[in-house]
Every structure is written in structure tokens, then in C-alpha cells.
């Protein structure tokens, strides 16, 4: 690997541990601000995960925060993208991984970073977490999915409040509004994250992938169409069903 490729790879660090892959945004000196090079590194990591999906993916940030958001310096100087709408494609690729994705948020999570965090099937917040959508502060609009994912999490009128006021919300406030699934003290953050991943790993990866597909494919459908999709297009029983039931009955 040449120095340029190595430097890009270092922008998103990967750590594997017992079925959990942790991807860490790694520009701590820039508060993990999201530039094109970081997205290229993330894209490469996601491509590897597509080839060999783990049990769980955790996305988090190095240093003081998850991410301060889209690198405004990059925007001001004009970004050179590998292709149009590149960042949104990377985000969709991560969201569509056939495994549970956890966004583990501490410190800043603003605007573009919030759009990235929203790909998480679960968002775990530390008490230090600070969430905001500040597109309107800079005369911008979302292009990485926030206008669709945020209201699906918190409701359309809370999303409007966040988008119109550019207000900052604490980890506890995010939990109360349903933006974060849970909020824990910073000192307990890593332990809570580990406990959550263990809970998920204890269950069937077949079910996780099939359930995620069902949820993605039926999101926004009328209930009759959603029910029909579940009944006629659901994956049904998995290859580990008999083993799991046998293990349960032996314990009983």
C-alpha cells in the first residue's frame, strides 16, 4: 500500500472482535469532519463488509466526538467527488448492509454527521452527545438523507423543529424524542455498547438480515401492502432454526 492509500485507509479504522466490526471515523484533530477522503475510506470499508458481512457493525468517532459534520472547508473550496452524489451513495451503501448497524454517538453530531448517524438501525448516545441539523444556518438543504430518515425517527413536526431552529439537543433529549434509542453516562458508554452488541449477536444473523430486508422494503407502504409483502415475500425459517430450538428445549 502506498503512502496515499495508507493515509486514506487511516481515516476510517476497522477493528474486529467476535463478530462485531467497529468502524471509527479518524480525523480527531478536525473533530472527524467529513471530507471526501474520509468518505472514500468509508466506502472501501463498506465494500469489504458487503463481501463478508459480520454479525454487527458499529460506527463511531475517534477523540472528542462522533463528528462535527460535513467539512465546511471542503465545501468552500469545492469538493472533487469521484462521481456525482458520492457521499449519499456511500451512506446508502452503509444503511443497506444486511446486518444490524449501530451508530455510537458521543460529543458533536451535527448536520452531515447526523445524516451519517441516521443510517444506524440503533443509535446509542452518550450523555455528552449533542445533535443538531444546521443546514439552514448555512443556506443549505440535506442531500444525504436527513429529510427522509429524521422524520421517520422523530416524527415530521419534531424534524421540522430541528431543521427550522438549528437547535442543539443533548443525548438525553435525543433519547426522549426517539432520535436515540438510549442514552447512557459517558463512563458507561463502552460497556453499554458491548452489552448491546452481545444481545444482538446472541440471535440469528439469518433473522437479522431477513428482518432488516422486510423493514426496508415495506417502509412507507400502506399496511395491507406491507402485510402482503411480509406474508408472501418473507424469508421464513432459517438454516439455524432447528439447532436453536433444540438447544432451547435441552435447557428447558
Secondary structure, DSSP 8 states (H G I E B T S, - for coil): --HHHHHHHTTEEEEEETTEEEEEE--GGGTT-B-HHHHHHHHHHHHHHHHS--SEEEEEESTT-SB--B-HHHHHH----SSTTHHHHHHHHHHT-SSEEEEEE-SEEETHHHHHHTT-SEEEEETT-EEE--GGGGT----SSHHHHHHHHH-HHHHHHHHHH---EEHHHHHHHTSSSEEE-GGGHHHHHHHHHHHHHTS-HHHHHHHHHHHHHHTT--HHHHHHHHHHH---S-TTHHHHHHHHHHH-
